[in-house]
Amino acid sequence: MDRRGRTARALALVSGCDLRLKRRLLSISTLYPAPTRPGFGRFVARQMETLAARGDWEVTVINPIGLPPFPFRSMGRYAQLAAIPALDSGGPVAVHHPRFLLVPGLSGRFNPWLIARAVLPLARALHAQAPFDLVDAQFFYPDGPAAMRVAGALGLPCAIKARGSDIHFWGDRPAALAQMCSAAASAAAVLAVSGALAGDMTALGLAPKGGITVHYTGLDHARFKPIPRCEARQRLGDLPGLTLRSSDRLAVSVGALLPIKGQALAIRALTSLPSDIQLALAGTGPDEAALRALAASLGISSRVHFLGTISHQTLPLLLSAADVMVLPSEREGLANAWIEALACGTPLIVPDIGGAREVLDRPAAGRLAARTPEAIAAAMIELLTDPPPQAEVAACAARFSWDANAAALAAIYESVASGH
């Protein structure tokens, strides 16, 4: 028993009670909010903050920031990344932002090693100040292999969580998959955001002897809740980029504007739908110019609304104002946007990917639709013709909450830390 354990036992004997020490977690996540990118990985931050708020786990986050060689660091988005402070201690969880060398498009297979090299000195120093009980990775790649190196150096168990694209994208790359398999084999716990994703991981050889634990995402029910559709549209007011007539019906797509998100399919679906059906795209990304050009070429620019980044305060209003949420992604684990839309009473139109069937477990939740404009249009007509009540749709998301998410995570991590 170490010094902390002996002290705790002595205090317990003096007080006559069973005193359990607060556990300490070191969480490594390449996706996490920072002062210059507050919306980046909000769902990871919410999970960590809710876990810390329970009181049985103290959480320290290391969010490695990848930067290219020095001459390029002042260019474009890297200038914003370079401005992120080394430590952000203003919130409920201390977040460290060490830098690691990143060569865009070239260093992907080496990123776990580069991250571990940058993180390990900081992790050693923090561990020396107050020992950790567990290291975790919030994504399987590159976080997982990097976290495993750090945990091994500190002599600690490691847990790794898979969220979707980290498996479906990197799992097709032999060099990355080999590192992921090695990390999975050594991990004390492996988590997945859906049962379907756990199945994909097993097929790739990413299931350890102890199996994969499904750990569903959370939801802020105080923020994401049904607002009557007419009221939500009135409260949206003059949202830049969105002008609706009272008779219009609205489909919204929430996600980065990337080819794999499939917004182009939703735009094409509009051509076979009545002219009162509008499509709002909430998000930014490199595909925006191509999507605008596509809408113009199809003659429906006036029906496709580019909203840009929507604040976390406005998003529930937008989702409540929508009649359907359509996101024809090529791949997902279990998208937070799905759960947030349902909680606002907005049914989904999504492909049969990832954990979609685990979320769309009743007709009120929406429709599974193939990734074709025709299938998306048919599903939209079906939902708009006979829309389910908002309260019935919102009930589909009742089982998701951040408190439930944190309680499950605390139980998993306690089992690992105690060696059970």
N, C-alpha and C positions, 0 to 999 in steps of 0.2 A: 504494500500500500504506500502511495507517495505522500508527500507532506500535506497536500491539500486533503487527501483522504483521511489522514490521521487527525487533522484539525477538525474535520467535519464529524468524525466519530466521537472525538472528545466533547464537542459541543452538544452532540446528540445525547451522550451519557449524562452531561450536566443538566440539560433541559428535560431529560426523561422522555424525549420524543424521537421520532424517526425523521431526522433532518436530511433532506436530499439536496445535494449541491446543484446549483444552476449549471447546466451544460454550456459549453462554448463551441460555436460552429464557425468555421472559416469557409465562406462560400465564394467560389470563383465563377464569375460570369462575364463573358465578353459582351453580353447584351444587358445594359443597365442604364437608367437615367443618369444624366450629369447636367451641370448648370447650363451648358451650351446645347444640350439635346434632351430636354426634360421629358419628352414623350417616348424616348428610346428604351424599350423594355420595361414599360410601366408595370406590366403584369408580374414580372420577376420581382420588382421592388415591392409590389403589394404583398406578394407571398412572403418575402423575407421580413417585411415590417410587421405583418400579422403574426408570424412565428415569434418574433422578438417580443411583441406586445403580450404574449401569453405569460411570460415571466419565467418559464422553465428553460428557455434557451436564450443565450446572449449571442447575437449575430454580428459578425464582422464580414464585410464584403470586399473582395478585391475584384475590381473591374479593369482588366488590362486594356490599354488603349494602343492599338496598332498604328504606327506612324512610319511613313517611308523615309528613306535616307534624307539627311538634313536639308539639302538644297530644295527639296520638294515639299517640305512641311508647311511652307507659307502659302501654298497654292490651294485654291478651291476649298473643299470641305475639310481638308487636313488642317487648315488654319484654325478652324473652329475646334477641332479635336486637340490641337496643340495648346489651346487656351484653357482646357479643362484643368482644374487644380489637382494637385497630387493627393489631397485629402478633402473630402466633403463630409464634415461632421455636424452639419446643421440640422439633419433629419433624425428620425428615430433609430437609424442604423448608420454606423460609421462606414463610409465607402472610400476605399483607396483606389487611385487611378495610376498605377505604374505604367510606364511606356515600354513597348516592345517593338523591335524592328519588323516592319511589314513591307514586303515587296508585292504590290498589287498584281494579282494574276499569276504570280510565280511561287510565292512562299507558302501556299496552302498546305502542302504536305509536311512542311517544316514548322508550321505555326505552333503546334503543341510544345515542341522543344523550345522555340523562341519565347513563348509565353512563360513556360516553367522557369527558364533562365532569368527572365525579368522579375518574376513573382517570388521566387524562392528566397532571396535575401530579405525581402520585406516579411514574408511569412515566418522565416526563422526569428526575426527580431520581435514580431508580435507574439509568437509562441513563447519566446523567452520571457517576455513581460508578464504574460498570463496564458498558461497552456490551454490549447484547444483540445476538444474531445473528438472532433470529427472534421474532415474536409469534405466538401461536396462540390459538384460541378453542375451548373444549371442547364447545360447543353452537352450533348454527347461529343460533339466535335466543333472546334478544337479543344473545348474546355475539359472534356473527360480525360484524355491522355495527359494533358498538362496537370490537372488536379491530382491524378494518380502519381505523377512524379513528385509533386509537392508533398502529398500524404506519405509516400514512401520515405522521403528524406526526413520527415518529422516523426516517423514511426506511428502514424495514425491510420485508422480505417478511412475509407473513401466511399462516398455514395455518388452515383451519376444519374442524372435525369435526362431522358430523351423527349423532345418536343415535336418532332415532325421533319422539318427540312434538314435538320442535322443528320437524320437517318437516311431520308430519301435522296438527298443530294450527295452527301459524302459516302454513303454506302455503296455507290456505284464506282467509287474510285479506289482501286486496290490498295494504294499506299495508305490512304486514310482508313480504309476498312480494317487493315491489318493492325493499325494502332488502336482502333476502337475495340477490336476483338480482344487484344491484349489487356486493355483497360477493363473491359467487362469481366474477363476471367479473374482479375485480381480485386474487383470491387467488392465491398462488403454489402452493398445494396445497389440494385439497378431499378430505376423507376421509368415509367412511360405515361404519357398523358391520356392514353386510351388503350383499350384492349386490342383494337385493330393494330395500333402501332406496336404493341408488344408482340403481336403475331409476326409483323414484318421484321422485327428485330430478331426474333427466334430463327426465322428463315435465313437471316444473314449471319447467324452464329454469335449473336450478341446477348444470348441468355446465359447468365452464370448458373452454377449448380443450384443455387437457392431460388432460381426463377426470377421473373420480372414482376414487380409490384405496380399495379395501375394506380396512378395518383392524379385524380382529376383536377382541373383548374378551378379557381375560385371566382367569386363575383361579389361586387359591392351592391347589395340589394337596396341600400339607402340611396344610391345614385341611379342605378339602372332599374327602373320600375315603370309600369305603364302610365303614360300621360294621355288622356283622351286625344285622339288624333287631331280633331279640329283645334283644340286648345294648343297642342304642340306646334301646329303650323302657324298659329297666330303668334305664339311666343318666339318662334324662330325669326319673325319679323323680316327684315331685309338682309337675310344672310347673303353675303357676297357670293355671287355665282348661281344663286337659286331664286328663280322667279316662277311662282306657280299661280294658276287660276284656281278658283274654288272648286271647279269640277275636275281638276287634274287628279290622276292617280300616280303615286310615286313609288318607284323602286329605287333602293339605295344600295350601293356596293361600297363596303368599308374595307380598305386595304391598300397597301402600297401599289402604285401603278407600275406593275411588272408583268411581263408576258405570262409568267406562270400563274398569275392571279386570274387571268381569263376575262378581264373587263371587255376585251374586244368581242368576245362571244355574246356578252350581254348587250353591247351596242348593236351588233348585227341582229339580235333577237327583236329589237325595236322595230325593224323594218316590216315585220309581219304582225305587229300589234297596233291597236287603235291609237290614233294620234294624241289622245288625252293621257296616255301613259308616258311618264317622264322618267329619266334615269339620272340619278345624282351619284357622282363618284367622289367619295371622301378619301383623300390621300394624295400623296405626291410620289413621284418616281420618274425614272428615265423613260418610261413608255408613254408619258403624257403627250408629247408632240405627235407620236404615231396614232394615239387614240383620237386626238383632235382631228387629225387628217382623215382618219377612217370615218368619223361622224360626218365630216364635211363631204367626203366622197359619196356617202350614202344619202346625202340631202337631209340629214336629221340633226344638224348642229344645234338647232333651237330646242331639241328635246334631250340633249345630253349636257349635264351641268357639272362642271369641274369645280369642286369646292375647296380643293387644297387641303391643308392640315386642319382638322376640326379639333377644337379644344375638348378636354375631358369633360368640361362643364356643358358644352353644347351638344356633345355626341348623344346623350340620352334623349334630348329634344328631337334631334334629327331622326333617330331610330324610331321614336314614338310617332313621328309625323309620317313615316313611310308605311306603305301598305304591304310591302314585301322587302326582304333583304336578299339580294342575289350575289353569290360569290362563287363563280365557276372555276375554282382553283385547280391546278394540275395536281397539287399535293398539299396536304395539311395533316397535322397530328390530330388536334382537336382545337379549332381556332377559338380564341377568346371572343372574337367578333360574333361568332355564332351564338354564344351564350348571352352576350350583351344584348343582341337583337331580340332574342326570345324573351329575355327579362323585361324588355320594353313593350312586349306584346306584338312583336313583328315576326311573322312566320318566315322561314328560310327556303331558299332554292339553292341547293348545293349539289355537287356530284357525289357519287357513292365512293368517297375516299376517306382514309383515316378513320376517325371515330364518328363519322357522320351518322351511321346507323345507331350508335349509342346515344346520340343527341336527338335525332328525329325518330323517337320511339313511339310516336302517336301521330295521327293525322293533323292535329292542331299545330304541331311543330313546323310543318311545311312539307316540301316535296324533294325527293331525290331526283335529279335530272341529269341526263347524260350531258357531256360537254359539247353540245351542238346548239346553234341558235334556235333550231326548230324545237328541241326538247325544252330549252329554257323558256321559250315563248309559250309552249303548251302548258307548262307548269304554272307560269305567271297567270295565264287566262283562267286556269282552274282555281287558283287561290283568290284571284280578284272577283271571280264570278260568285263564289261562295266563301267569303272571308270568315275565318274563325274569330270569335270574340277575343279582344286583347287580353282579358283576364285568363282565358283558357290557354292562350299561347304562353303567357307569362308563367303559368303554373308548370310548364315544361322545364323551366330553369330553376325551380324551387330547390332542387337538391344540390345546386352549386352555390357555395359561399366561401369567402376567404376564411371564416372561422373553421368551417369543416375541413378546408384544405390545410390549414395550419395544424389543426388537431391531428389529422392523419399523418402529416409530415413529422410532427413531434413524436408520435408513437413509433414510426418507422425508425427515426434517428435515435430514439432512446434505446430501442432494441439493438441497434448496431453498436452504439457507444457502450452499452452494458455488456456486450458480447453474447447476447441471447440469440 
